[in-house]
Amino acid sequence: MNDYQLTEYCNDIAKEIAEETSNFDTANEQAHERSDGSEYVIYYHKAHDVCQNCNIDQGEDWFSDCYSVTHSKSYNEIATIMAYGEIQARISSKLWEIFEARDAA
């Protein structure tokens, strides 16, 4: 896994969601659901692959926003949380782009 592959993976999910709905709020909810069910979130080794090989700035921000400094999470749990945050942010970003293009058309 690398940044390009992760972006393409997330873009594909966003495109699928956008094909299923014309409502941005519904699409954004689906982005959360699809992120939460992603193989890169539910399997520790895949979450580690994302965290170790991709830019996870958005995932780290997500973790910081959701958990205090005194969290009691394991390394595996932290990796899945960061992978979720990164994937969700990338899907949402692509959805925003798709819906903006729709509105402009």
Legacy VTK file of the C-alpha trace (Angstrom):
# vtk DataFile Version 3.0
C-alpha trace
ASCII
DATASET POLYDATA
POINTS 105 float
0.000 0.000 0.000
1.183 3.492 -0.802
-0.442 6.925 -0.970
-1.443 6.551 -4.613
-3.047 3.151 -4.022
-4.863 4.373 -0.919
-6.167 7.430 -2.761
-7.391 5.292 -5.668
-9.040 2.863 -3.234
-10.836 5.748 -1.501
-11.753 7.450 -4.782
-13.352 4.228 -6.037
-15.441 3.988 -2.875
-16.473 7.649 -3.205
-17.501 7.118 -6.836
-19.605 4.088 -5.868
-21.316 6.076 -3.118
-21.951 9.019 -5.453
-23.578 6.671 -7.964
-25.936 5.411 -5.244
-27.188 8.786 -3.983
-27.625 12.368 -5.032
-27.785 13.665 -1.451
-24.459 14.818 -0.014
-25.440 14.202 3.620
-26.459 10.638 2.819
-23.251 10.158 0.852
-21.196 11.433 3.764
-22.946 9.009 6.152
-22.158 6.190 3.751
-18.523 7.338 3.690
-18.381 6.822 7.449
-19.977 3.383 7.154
-17.774 2.269 4.283
-14.667 3.535 6.086
-15.615 1.707 9.247
-16.092 -1.532 7.300
-12.954 -1.183 5.192
-10.547 -4.086 5.191
-7.834 -1.538 6.033
-9.672 -0.714 9.246
-10.961 -4.090 10.425
-7.730 -6.058 9.893
-4.799 -4.963 12.027
-2.116 -5.925 9.504
-3.819 -3.896 6.779
-4.238 -0.912 9.122
-0.526 -1.127 9.916
0.207 -1.208 6.188
-1.646 2.083 5.752
-0.031 3.689 8.794
3.474 2.611 7.878
3.387 3.352 4.155
1.033 6.285 3.611
0.706 9.859 4.709
-1.666 9.605 7.674
-1.810 13.249 8.753
-5.609 13.242 8.584
-5.729 9.940 10.465
-3.504 11.338 13.206
-5.736 14.416 13.411
-8.779 12.152 13.718
-7.134 10.222 16.542
-6.144 13.427 18.346
-9.660 14.832 18.019
-11.311 11.668 19.330
-8.958 10.535 22.091
-7.219 12.293 24.921
-3.539 12.004 25.680
-4.368 9.542 28.446
-6.012 6.985 26.163
-5.597 3.308 26.909
-5.519 2.023 23.355
-3.215 -0.692 22.079
-0.908 -0.238 19.115
-3.329 -2.266 16.978
-6.319 -0.175 18.045
-4.482 3.066 17.342
-3.528 1.834 13.858
-7.142 0.990 13.013
-8.375 4.349 14.336
-5.809 6.247 12.284
-6.514 4.150 9.184
-10.238 4.836 9.614
-9.643 8.581 9.954
-7.419 8.707 6.906
-9.734 6.620 4.717
-12.839 8.506 5.809
-11.155 11.857 5.125
-10.033 10.787 1.649
-13.454 9.400 0.737
-15.187 12.543 2.023
-12.772 14.755 0.114
-13.495 12.946 -3.141
-17.237 13.039 -2.439
-17.018 16.791 -1.936
-15.220 17.091 -5.271
-17.820 14.945 -7.043
-20.787 16.823 -5.577
-19.198 20.202 -6.326
-18.771 19.131 -9.962
-22.414 18.024 -10.062
-23.579 21.359 -8.731
-21.458 23.235 -11.267
-22.888 21.230 -14.177
LINES 1 106
105 0 1 2 3 4 5 6 7 8 9 10 11 12 13 14 15 16 17 18 19 20 21 22 23 24 25 26 27 28 29 30 31 32 33 34 35 36 37 38 39 40 41 42 43 44 45 46 47 48 49 50 51 52 53 54 55 56 57 58 59 60 61 62 63 64 65 66 67 68 69 70 71 72 73 74 75 76 77 78 79 80 81 82 83 84 85 86 87 88 89 90 91 92 93 94 95 96 97 98 99 100 101 102 103 104
